[in-house]
Amino acid sequence: MATFFGVPEADFTLLRGSPESFHYTAESGNGLDRNFCPNCGSRLFTSNLIGFPGLVFVMTGSLDRPEGIEPKLEMFIKRRLGWTKALAIPQFPGMPS
């Protein structure tokens, strides 16, 4: 289960480090770049999303203080693990259109 949130590209700034990227083609056929730490391999953010131009999706686990982020919707619930509980927010089986 991955938890991430969208940020306007103009508001996104790396404070330190130089992530590596991997180009990926999603189920939709659209391309994107998954960026990760070259030292430990942790996924940090997703950029260059053809389906969401101008947004960067940041992995919540990459933040120093993630408690300030509140979920607004759940996507890809068709892949939800049986032991996880749905949140009382809008639900989408896949990528919302």
Beta strands, then each sheet from edge to edge (+ up, - down):
strand 1: 4-8
strand 2: 20-25
strand 3: 31-36
strand 4: 43-47
strand 5: 55-59
sheet 1: 1+ 5- 4+ 3- 2+
end
